[in-house]
Amino acid sequence: MEIDYLQLAIEEAYKYQLLTYPNPAVGAVVVKDGAVVAIEAHQRAGTSHAEVLALLSAYESISGKTVSFDRFNASLVHEFLLSLEAGFFSDCTIYVTLEPCSHIGKTPSCATLIERLGLKKVVIGILDPIERHGGGAKRLERAGIEVEIVESKAAKDLIEPFLIWQNRAFVVFKLAQSLNGQISGGYISSQESLELVHKIRAVATKLLIGGSTVRIDRPRLDCRFTGDRAADIYIYSKESAFDSDIPLFSVPNRDVEIGSSLEFLEKPGLVLVEGGEGLLQALKSRFDWLLLFVAPKMLAGELNYSVQSELEFLHIDKNSRDLIIWSRFIS
């Protein structure tokens, strides 16, 4: 059953994949007496980590009480959990996709919290590969807490964006299509899917789009569905002349750059690509993942992506309507 609990944590974490930038996506599940009492994930950098949210939710589930303070304020949650009676979590096991952090950054140490709460067991999907972040598992073992390290491939795949953007830009190509592969005809994706894309735009360091797509589609590329500030844009084009009335040029508080150099991809960051077939064909070798939204509709037309590429499915999810497929480019 342990791998099943870990899979629940991975699935929860994918709901916030990339939205935690520059932090990794992490999920956690708390189990008591063979029953799941909490499933949570880290949602945004600088806020409570997955383990902290899961332990707080477990408290609410076990006690039947609901806290009134901000659960995303990590310091407040740590303080509250440490104020509970000793042994409250002593018969609980926590499953976490990534080794609990042992260092103190914008939030307190999760490993220290788990140690002081005295959980029965901690199951870890993968040890933290960032050396300065590791040590949480050994700390818990020294405290007498049983620790199991699964070395899960799925947990490792989950944090691949985090590992890449430590050294260079993690580049994800976003694509929306109908069930029969058509990409034209206005909005294809559901409102829920559109909002997710706008949330990713808000945390991205840069949006990359092809010049042809800008001229033909005349996009805005803002975050109007979430109210966030849109990331800066880089238009990949050999021609610098564009109609200044194209909506993306009038979005306030961001820079729009035009050029044919991709040197910025060598710098750490998160780059979201929203382009057409030409850009995908030209820069396919520079993309790490594909984020695909598939709408449950059949559309007439002949506009699709005539590109040959091999991918590996990493995670498949579904919101209220669309399929959401995270894939890795292989060739």
C-alpha positions as CSV (number, residue, x, y, z in Angstrom):
1,M,0.0,0.0,0.0
2,E,2.9,2.4,0.5
3,I,3.5,3.1,-3.2
4,D,-0.2,3.8,-3.5
5,Y,-0.1,6.5,-0.8
6,L,3.0,7.9,-2.5
7,Q,1.2,8.0,-5.8
8,L,-1.6,10.0,-4.2
9,A,1.0,12.5,-3.1
10,I,2.5,12.7,-6.6
11,E,-0.9,13.2,-8.2
12,E,-1.7,16.1,-5.8
13,A,1.7,17.7,-6.5
14,Y,1.0,17.7,-10.2
15,K,-1.9,20.0,-9.6
16,Y,0.6,22.7,-8.8
17,Q,3.4,21.7,-11.1
18,L,5.4,24.8,-12.2
19,L,3.2,27.0,-10.0
20,T,5.7,26.6,-7.1
21,Y,8.6,28.1,-9.1
22,P,11.4,28.5,-8.0
23,N,10.5,25.7,-5.5
24,P,9.9,22.1,-6.5
25,A,6.4,20.6,-6.7
26,V,6.0,18.4,-3.7
27,G,3.0,16.3,-2.4
28,A,2.4,14.7,1.0
29,V,-0.1,12.3,2.4
30,V,-0.8,11.5,6.1
31,V,-2.1,8.1,7.1
32,K,-3.4,7.1,10.5
33,D,-4.6,3.5,11.4
34,G,-4.5,2.6,7.7
35,A,-6.7,5.5,6.6
36,V,-5.7,8.6,4.7
37,V,-6.4,11.7,6.8
38,A,-4.8,14.3,4.7
39,I,-3.6,14.9,1.1
40,E,-1.9,18.2,0.4
41,A,0.8,19.8,-1.9
42,H,3.0,22.8,-1.9
43,Q,1.2,25.5,-3.8
44,R,3.4,28.6,-4.0
45,A,6.9,29.6,-3.2
46,G,7.3,31.2,0.2
47,T,4.2,29.5,1.7
48,S,3.7,26.4,3.7
49,H,5.3,23.2,2.3
50,A,3.4,20.1,1.5
51,E,4.3,18.3,4.8
52,V,3.1,21.3,6.8
53,L,-0.2,21.6,5.0
54,A,-0.7,17.9,5.2
55,L,0.0,17.8,9.0
56,L,-2.4,20.7,9.6
57,S,-5.1,19.0,7.5
58,A,-4.5,15.8,9.4
59,Y,-5.0,17.7,12.7
60,E,-8.3,19.0,11.4
61,S,-9.4,15.6,10.2
62,I,-8.5,13.8,13.4
63,S,-9.7,16.5,15.9
64,G,-12.8,17.5,13.9
65,K,-11.8,21.2,14.4
66,T,-11.0,23.8,11.7
67,V,-8.2,26.4,12.2
68,S,-9.1,30.0,11.4
69,F,-5.6,31.4,10.7
70,D,-3.8,31.5,7.4
71,R,-2.7,27.9,6.7
72,F,-0.2,29.2,4.0
73,N,1.7,31.2,6.7
74,A,4.4,28.5,7.4
75,S,5.6,30.1,10.7
76,L,2.0,30.2,12.1
77,V,1.3,26.6,11.2
78,H,4.6,25.4,12.6
79,E,3.9,27.3,15.8
80,F,0.4,25.9,16.1
81,L,1.4,22.2,15.4
82,L,4.1,22.4,17.9
83,S,1.6,23.6,20.5
84,L,-0.5,20.5,20.3
85,E,-0.3,17.9,23.1
86,A,2.7,15.6,22.9
87,G,2.1,12.4,20.9
88,F,-0.8,13.8,18.8
89,F,0.8,12.4,15.6
90,S,2.7,9.5,17.2
91,D,0.6,6.9,15.3
92,C,0.7,8.7,12.0
93,T,2.9,8.0,8.9
94,I,3.6,10.7,6.4
95,Y,4.3,10.0,2.7
96,V,6.2,12.8,1.0
97,T,7.4,12.9,-2.6
98,L,10.7,14.7,-1.7
99,E,12.9,14.5,1.4
100,P,11.7,16.9,4.1
101,C,13.9,20.0,4.1
102,S,16.4,20.3,6.9
103,H,17.4,23.9,6.3
104,I,15.7,27.1,7.2
105,G,14.9,29.4,4.3
106,K,11.7,31.5,3.8
107,T,10.0,28.8,5.8
108,P,11.0,26.8,8.9
109,S,12.5,23.3,8.5
110,C,10.0,20.5,7.8
111,A,12.3,17.8,9.0
112,T,12.7,19.6,12.4
113,L,8.9,19.9,12.6
114,I,8.3,16.2,11.9
115,E,11.0,15.3,14.4
116,R,9.5,17.4,17.2
117,L,6.0,16.1,16.5
118,G,7.3,12.5,16.8
119,L,5.6,10.8,13.8
120,K,5.8,7.1,13.7
121,K,7.2,6.8,10.1
122,V,8.2,8.9,7.2
123,V,8.1,7.4,3.6
124,I,10.2,9.5,1.1
125,G,9.8,9.3,-2.6
126,I,13.2,10.6,-3.4
127,L,16.1,12.2,-1.4
128,D,16.7,15.8,-2.1
129,P,19.4,15.9,-4.9
130,I,20.4,19.5,-3.9
131,E,23.2,18.9,-1.5
132,R,22.6,22.0,0.6
133,H,19.0,21.0,1.0
134,G,19.5,17.4,2.1
135,G,20.0,15.8,5.4
136,G,16.3,15.6,6.5
137,A,16.1,11.8,6.3
138,K,19.2,11.3,8.5
139,R,18.0,13.8,11.0
140,L,14.7,12.0,11.3
141,E,16.5,8.6,11.7
142,R,18.7,10.0,14.5
143,A,15.6,11.1,16.2
144,G,14.3,7.5,16.3
145,I,11.7,7.9,13.5
146,E,11.4,5.1,11.0
147,V,12.4,6.3,7.6
148,E,11.8,4.5,4.3
149,I,13.3,5.8,1.0
150,V,11.5,4.5,-2.1
151,E,13.6,6.0,-4.8
152,S,10.5,6.5,-7.0
153,K,11.0,7.3,-10.7
154,A,7.7,9.2,-10.7
155,A,8.9,11.3,-7.8
156,K,12.1,12.0,-9.6
157,D,10.2,13.0,-12.7
158,L,8.0,15.3,-10.7
159,I,11.0,17.5,-9.6
160,E,12.8,17.4,-13.0
161,P,11.8,21.1,-13.8
162,F,13.2,22.1,-10.4
163,L,16.5,20.4,-11.1
164,I,16.9,21.9,-14.6
165,W,16.1,25.5,-13.6
166,Q,18.9,25.4,-11.1
167,N,21.3,25.7,-14.0
168,R,19.4,26.8,-17.0
169,A,15.9,27.6,-18.1
170,F,13.4,24.8,-17.9
171,V,11.4,25.2,-21.2
172,V,7.8,23.9,-21.5
173,F,5.8,24.0,-24.7
174,K,2.1,24.5,-24.1
175,L,-0.4,23.2,-26.6
176,A,-4.2,23.0,-26.6
177,Q,-6.1,20.8,-29.1
178,S,-9.4,19.1,-29.7
179,L,-9.7,15.3,-29.4
180,N,-9.0,14.9,-33.2
181,G,-6.0,17.1,-33.0
182,Q,-7.4,20.4,-34.3
183,I,-5.9,23.6,-32.9
184,S,-8.0,26.3,-34.6
185,G,-11.4,27.8,-33.8
186,G,-10.9,30.2,-30.9
187,Y,-10.7,29.0,-27.3
188,I,-10.5,25.2,-27.4
189,S,-9.7,24.6,-23.7
190,S,-12.1,25.0,-20.8
191,Q,-12.1,28.1,-18.5
192,E,-10.4,26.0,-15.9
193,S,-7.5,25.1,-18.2
194,L,-7.2,28.7,-19.4
195,E,-6.8,29.8,-15.8
196,L,-4.1,27.2,-15.1
197,V,-2.1,28.5,-18.1
198,H,-2.5,32.1,-16.8
199,K,-1.2,31.0,-13.4
200,I,1.9,29.5,-15.1
201,R,2.3,32.7,-17.1
202,A,2.3,34.6,-13.9
203,V,5.3,32.7,-12.3
204,A,7.3,32.2,-15.5
205,T,10.4,34.2,-16.0
206,K,9.6,34.7,-19.7
207,L,7.1,33.7,-22.4
208,L,8.5,32.6,-25.7
209,I,6.4,32.9,-28.9
210,G,7.1,32.8,-32.6
211,G,6.9,35.8,-34.8
212,S,4.4,34.2,-37.2
213,T,2.0,33.3,-34.4
214,V,2.1,36.9,-33.2
215,R,1.4,38.3,-36.7
216,I,-1.4,35.8,-37.4
217,D,-3.1,35.3,-34.1
218,R,-2.5,38.8,-32.6
219,P,-2.5,37.4,-29.0
220,R,-2.6,39.3,-25.8
221,L,-0.7,36.8,-23.6
222,D,-1.7,38.4,-20.3
223,C,-3.1,37.0,-17.1
224,R,-6.5,38.5,-17.2
225,F,-8.2,35.3,-15.9
226,T,-6.2,35.4,-12.7
227,G,-5.4,39.1,-12.3
228,D,-1.7,38.5,-12.1
229,R,1.2,40.4,-13.8
230,A,2.1,38.7,-17.0
231,A,5.7,37.6,-17.6
232,D,8.0,39.4,-20.0
233,I,7.8,38.2,-23.6
234,Y,10.5,37.2,-26.1
235,I,9.3,37.0,-29.7
236,Y,11.5,34.7,-31.7
237,S,11.7,36.3,-35.1
238,K,14.3,37.3,-37.7
239,E,12.0,40.2,-38.7
240,S,11.6,42.9,-36.1
241,A,8.7,44.7,-37.7
242,F,5.3,44.1,-36.0
243,D,2.0,45.9,-36.0
244,S,2.1,47.9,-32.8
245,D,-1.7,47.5,-32.4
246,I,-1.2,43.7,-31.6
247,P,-2.6,43.4,-28.1
248,L,0.5,41.9,-26.4
249,F,2.4,45.1,-27.0
250,S,-0.1,47.1,-24.9
251,V,-0.1,45.0,-21.7
252,P,1.3,47.2,-18.9
253,N,4.2,46.4,-16.6
254,R,6.2,44.0,-18.8
255,D,8.9,44.0,-21.4
256,V,8.6,42.6,-24.9
257,E,11.8,41.8,-26.7
258,I,12.2,40.7,-30.4
259,G,15.2,38.7,-31.6
260,S,16.6,35.4,-33.0
261,S,19.0,34.6,-30.2
262,L,18.1,32.1,-27.5
263,E,21.0,32.9,-25.1
264,F,18.5,33.7,-22.3
265,L,17.7,30.0,-22.2
266,E,21.1,29.3,-20.7
267,K,20.2,31.3,-17.6
268,P,18.2,29.7,-14.7
269,G,14.5,30.3,-15.1
270,L,11.1,29.0,-16.2
271,V,10.2,29.7,-19.8
272,L,6.7,29.0,-21.1
273,V,6.4,28.6,-24.9
274,E,3.2,29.4,-26.6
275,G,3.8,29.0,-30.3
276,G,2.8,27.3,-33.5
277,E,4.1,24.5,-35.6
278,G,7.0,26.5,-37.0
279,L,8.4,27.3,-33.6
280,L,7.9,23.7,-32.4
281,Q,9.7,22.4,-35.5
282,A,12.5,24.9,-35.3
283,L,13.3,24.7,-31.6
284,K,12.1,21.2,-30.7
285,S,15.5,20.2,-29.3
286,R,15.4,23.1,-26.9
287,F,12.2,22.1,-25.2
288,D,12.1,20.0,-22.1
289,W,8.4,19.2,-21.5
290,L,5.1,19.4,-23.4
291,L,2.0,20.5,-21.5
292,L,-0.9,19.4,-23.6
293,F,-4.6,20.2,-23.0
294,V,-7.0,18.0,-24.9
295,A,-10.7,19.2,-25.1
296,P,-13.5,16.6,-25.4
297,K,-14.7,17.9,-28.7
298,M,-14.2,17.1,-32.4
299,L,-13.5,20.1,-34.7
300,A,-13.6,20.4,-38.4
301,G,-10.5,21.8,-40.2
302,E,-7.0,21.0,-41.3
303,L,-5.0,23.0,-38.8
304,N,-2.9,20.8,-36.6
305,Y,0.8,20.3,-35.6
306,S,2.5,18.4,-38.5
307,V,5.5,17.6,-36.4
308,Q,7.3,14.3,-35.8
309,S,8.5,13.9,-32.2
310,E,8.7,11.2,-29.6
311,L,7.6,11.9,-26.1
312,E,7.3,10.1,-22.7
313,F,4.1,10.5,-20.8
314,L,4.9,11.6,-17.3
315,H,1.5,12.4,-15.8
316,I,-2.1,12.4,-17.1
317,D,-4.8,14.4,-15.2
318,K,-8.3,15.7,-15.9
319,N,-10.0,18.8,-14.6
320,S,-13.7,19.4,-14.9
321,R,-13.6,18.9,-18.6
322,D,-10.1,18.7,-20.3
323,L,-7.4,16.1,-20.2
324,I,-4.0,17.5,-19.0
325,I,-1.0,15.6,-20.2
326,W,2.5,16.3,-19.0
327,S,5.1,14.8,-21.3
328,R,8.9,14.9,-21.7
329,F,10.5,15.4,-25.2
330,I,12.7,12.5,-26.1
331,S,13.4,13.3,-29.7
